[in-house]
């Protein structure tokens, strides 16, 4: 399998205007709703992972992905630093606890890949631990896939110049300032180290059952559509999206009820 490499990514074509973008997005959102319904009725499970640079648009992509879905059928897990309790357990423990039940979709805004990204770059895990994690992560995802869960992984990539522009926008917009902290600034200063860590992650954890999709995200509109298109393609493979037939007995009972309602009018 050919893994992505960040240096090879190129931005996709920009949309002509907002109407063009919204039309493309709406079409994919309708398809995603059909997929959610199919997974619910067939009791399938899906795990969607979003990774990427700070301010790359993970939250915005997730918001568009879930905008038209039934909220009862999915859960978004924003992942931050582990709690004191979680630090005393295996790093995958907190993710096992958040895996979806049959019929549901779990979306991770950051994930177990923190082990080989932030924990590697910031020195929060010793080299022997994060190097071992590549194998552990693939085995973890393989267990999920072999148990019937679909695993989809998306990485949103932005250039350091674009990241600084988005940091500046957050500083200048009061309602967005909460999104920017010292950790974001520190990570930007380690951009090259994160760049190398991401390429290593792609090379060592892209496998046939859960390949990485890296998306050039300097254009927010293009990135959102590309991310949603990839999720839709991966979750829809081999899945019957047609509505399930209604139970014949229910159909008869409903017909009697509705026919009686018509007669009373």
C-alpha positions as CSV (number, residue, x, y, z in Angstrom):
1,X,0.0,0.0,0.0
2,X,1.3,3.5,-0.9
3,X,1.1,5.7,2.1
4,X,0.5,9.5,1.8
5,X,3.4,11.9,2.1
6,X,2.7,15.5,3.1
7,X,5.3,17.0,0.6
8,X,3.4,15.4,-2.3
9,X,0.0,16.9,-1.4
10,X,-1.4,19.5,-3.7
11,X,-4.5,21.7,-3.2
12,X,-7.6,20.6,-5.1
13,X,-9.5,22.9,-7.5
14,X,-11.2,25.8,-5.7
15,X,-15.0,26.2,-6.0
16,X,-16.3,28.9,-8.3
17,X,-18.4,30.4,-5.5
18,X,-20.2,29.6,-2.3
19,X,-23.2,28.3,-4.1
20,X,-21.1,25.7,-5.9
21,X,-19.5,24.7,-2.6
22,X,-22.8,24.4,-0.8
23,X,-24.3,22.3,-3.6
24,X,-21.4,19.8,-3.5
25,X,-21.6,19.7,0.3
26,X,-25.3,19.1,0.4
27,X,-25.1,16.2,-2.0
28,X,-22.6,14.5,0.1
29,X,-24.5,15.2,3.3
30,X,-27.6,13.5,1.8
31,X,-25.5,10.5,1.0
32,X,-24.0,10.4,4.5
33,X,-27.5,10.4,6.0
34,X,-28.4,7.4,3.8
35,X,-25.2,5.7,5.0
36,X,-26.1,6.4,8.7
37,X,-29.5,4.9,8.2
38,X,-28.1,1.9,6.5
39,X,-25.6,1.3,9.3
40,X,-28.4,1.7,11.9
41,X,-30.7,-0.8,10.3
42,X,-27.9,-3.3,9.6
43,X,-26.3,-2.8,13.1
44,X,-23.0,-1.9,11.5
45,X,-20.4,0.1,13.3
46,X,-18.1,2.8,12.0
47,X,-15.1,4.6,13.5
48,X,-14.0,7.8,11.9
49,X,-10.7,9.4,12.9
50,X,-9.8,13.1,12.2
51,X,-6.2,14.1,12.7
52,X,-4.2,17.1,11.5
53,X,-2.5,20.4,12.4
54,X,-3.9,22.8,14.9
55,X,-6.4,25.1,13.1
56,X,-6.5,22.7,10.1
57,X,-10.3,22.6,10.2
58,X,-11.0,19.3,11.9
59,X,-13.9,20.7,13.9
60,X,-15.4,22.4,10.8
61,X,-15.1,19.2,8.8
62,X,-16.8,17.2,11.5
63,X,-19.5,19.7,11.9
64,X,-20.3,19.5,8.1
65,X,-20.1,15.7,8.3
66,X,-22.7,15.4,11.0
67,X,-24.9,18.5,10.2
68,X,-27.8,16.5,8.7
69,X,-27.4,13.3,10.6
70,X,-29.7,11.9,13.3
71,X,-27.9,12.9,16.6
72,X,-29.0,9.6,18.1
73,X,-26.8,7.6,15.7
74,X,-23.4,9.1,16.2
75,X,-21.1,10.5,18.9
76,X,-18.2,12.9,18.5
77,X,-15.3,12.4,20.9
78,X,-13.0,15.4,21.3
79,X,-9.7,14.0,22.6
80,X,-7.4,16.0,24.8
81,X,-4.7,15.2,27.3
82,X,-5.5,12.0,29.3
83,X,-6.8,12.4,32.8
84,X,-4.8,11.4,35.8
85,X,-6.8,8.1,36.0
86,X,-6.2,7.4,32.3
87,X,-2.5,8.1,32.6
88,X,-2.3,5.1,34.9
89,X,-3.7,2.8,32.2
90,X,-2.6,1.7,28.7
91,X,-3.0,4.6,26.3
92,X,-5.6,2.7,24.2
93,X,-7.9,2.2,27.2
94,X,-9.8,5.4,26.9
95,X,-10.5,4.7,23.3
96,X,-11.8,1.2,23.9
97,X,-14.3,2.8,26.2
98,X,-15.6,5.1,23.4
99,X,-16.0,2.6,20.6
100,X,-19.5,2.5,19.1
101,X,-22.3,0.1,19.8
102,X,-23.9,-1.8,16.9
103,X,-25.7,0.7,14.5
104,X,-23.7,3.7,15.7
105,X,-20.8,5.9,14.4
106,X,-18.0,7.2,16.6
107,X,-16.1,10.2,15.3
108,X,-12.8,11.0,17.0
109,X,-11.5,14.6,16.9
110,X,-7.9,13.5,17.5
111,X,-7.3,10.0,18.6
112,X,-4.9,7.2,19.6
113,X,-2.5,8.7,17.1
114,X,-1.5,11.3,19.7
115,X,0.9,8.6,20.9
116,X,3.0,8.9,17.7
117,X,2.4,12.6,17.1
118,X,2.2,14.9,20.1
119,X,3.6,12.4,22.6
120,X,6.5,11.7,20.3
121,X,7.3,15.3,19.4
122,X,6.8,16.8,22.8
123,X,8.7,14.0,24.6
124,X,5.7,12.9,26.6
125,X,6.4,9.2,25.8
126,X,9.9,7.6,25.6
127,X,11.1,6.5,22.2
128,X,10.6,2.8,23.0
129,X,6.9,3.5,23.8
130,X,5.9,5.5,20.7
131,X,7.9,3.3,18.4
132,X,6.1,0.2,19.8
133,X,2.8,2.1,19.3
134,X,2.8,1.8,15.5
135,X,2.4,-2.0,15.8
136,X,-0.1,-1.7,18.7
137,X,-2.3,0.7,16.8
138,X,-2.4,-1.4,13.6
139,X,-3.3,-4.4,15.7
140,X,-6.0,-2.4,17.5
141,X,-7.6,-1.2,14.2
142,X,-7.3,-4.7,12.8
143,X,-9.3,-6.1,15.7
144,X,-12.0,-3.5,15.0
145,X,-12.1,-4.3,11.3
146,X,-12.2,-8.0,11.8
147,X,-15.0,-7.6,14.3
148,X,-17.0,-5.8,11.6
149,X,-16.3,-2.1,12.3
150,X,-15.4,0.2,9.4
151,X,-12.4,2.4,10.2
152,X,-11.8,5.6,8.3
153,X,-8.8,7.9,8.9
154,X,-8.5,11.5,7.6
155,X,-5.5,13.9,8.1
156,X,-6.0,17.6,7.3
157,X,-2.8,19.3,6.2
158,X,-2.1,23.0,6.1
159,X,1.1,24.9,5.4
160,X,2.8,26.8,8.3
161,X,1.9,30.1,6.6
162,X,-1.8,29.2,6.5
163,X,-1.6,28.0,10.1
164,X,-0.3,31.4,11.2
165,X,-3.0,33.2,9.3
166,X,-5.6,31.1,11.1
167,X,-4.0,31.7,14.4
168,X,-4.2,35.5,13.7
169,X,-7.9,35.2,12.7
170,X,-8.6,33.5,16.0
171,X,-6.8,36.2,18.0
172,X,-8.8,38.9,16.1
173,X,-12.2,37.2,16.6
174,X,-13.3,37.2,20.3
175,X,-15.6,34.2,20.0
176,X,-12.7,32.1,18.5
177,X,-9.9,33.1,20.9
178,X,-10.7,30.1,23.1
179,X,-9.5,27.8,20.3
180,X,-5.9,29.2,20.6
181,X,-3.5,28.4,23.4
182,X,0.1,28.2,24.3
183,X,0.2,24.5,23.2
184,X,-0.8,25.6,19.6
185,X,2.1,28.1,19.5
186,X,4.6,25.6,20.9
187,X,3.5,23.0,18.3
188,X,3.8,25.5,15.5
189,X,7.4,26.1,16.5
190,X,7.9,22.3,16.1
191,X,6.2,22.2,12.7
192,X,9.1,20.3,11.0
193,X,9.2,17.7,13.8
194,X,5.4,17.1,13.5
195,X,5.8,17.0,9.7
196,X,8.3,14.1,10.0
197,X,6.2,12.4,12.6
198,X,3.1,12.5,10.4
199,X,4.9,11.0,7.5
200,X,6.2,8.2,9.7
201,X,2.7,7.6,11.0
202,X,1.3,7.3,7.4
203,X,4.1,4.9,6.4
204,X,3.7,2.6,9.5
205,X,0.0,2.7,10.1
206,X,-1.6,2.8,6.6
207,X,-2.9,-0.7,6.0
208,X,-5.5,-2.3,3.7
209,X,-8.3,-2.2,6.2
210,X,-7.7,1.4,7.3
211,X,-5.6,3.5,4.9
212,X,-4.8,7.1,5.6
213,X,-6.3,9.9,3.5
214,X,-4.3,13.1,3.7
215,X,-6.0,16.2,2.4
216,X,-4.5,19.5,1.6
217,X,-6.6,21.8,3.7
218,X,-5.4,25.4,3.0
219,X,-8.9,25.9,1.3
220,X,-11.5,25.2,4.0
221,X,-14.3,24.6,1.5
222,X,-12.3,22.2,-0.6
223,X,-11.0,20.3,2.5
224,X,-14.5,19.9,3.9
225,X,-15.9,18.5,0.7
226,X,-12.9,16.2,0.1
227,X,-13.0,14.9,3.7
228,X,-16.7,14.2,3.5
229,X,-16.3,12.6,0.0
230,X,-13.7,10.3,1.4
231,X,-15.8,9.3,4.4
232,X,-18.8,8.6,2.2
233,X,-16.8,6.5,-0.2
234,X,-15.2,4.4,2.5
235,X,-18.4,3.9,4.6
236,X,-20.5,3.2,1.5
237,X,-18.3,0.4,0.0
238,X,-20.2,-2.8,-0.2
239,X,-23.1,-1.4,1.8
240,X,-26.7,-1.6,0.6
241,X,-28.1,1.9,1.1
242,X,-31.7,1.2,0.0
243,X,-34.3,1.6,2.8
244,X,-35.2,-1.7,4.5
245,X,-38.6,-3.2,3.7
246,X,-41.3,-2.7,6.2
247,X,-42.7,-5.6,8.2
248,X,-45.9,-6.9,6.3
249,X,-47.9,-7.2,9.5
250,X,-47.1,-3.6,10.4
251,X,-48.0,-2.5,6.9
252,X,-51.5,-4.2,7.2
253,X,-52.1,-2.6,10.7
254,X,-51.0,0.8,9.4
255,X,-53.2,0.6,6.4
256,X,-56.3,-0.3,8.5
257,X,-55.6,2.6,10.8
258,X,-55.1,5.1,8.0
259,X,-58.1,3.8,6.0
260,X,-60.2,4.2,9.1
261,X,-58.9,7.8,9.5
262,X,-59.9,8.6,6.0
263,X,-63.5,7.3,6.5
264,X,-64.0,9.5,9.6
265,X,-63.2,12.7,7.6
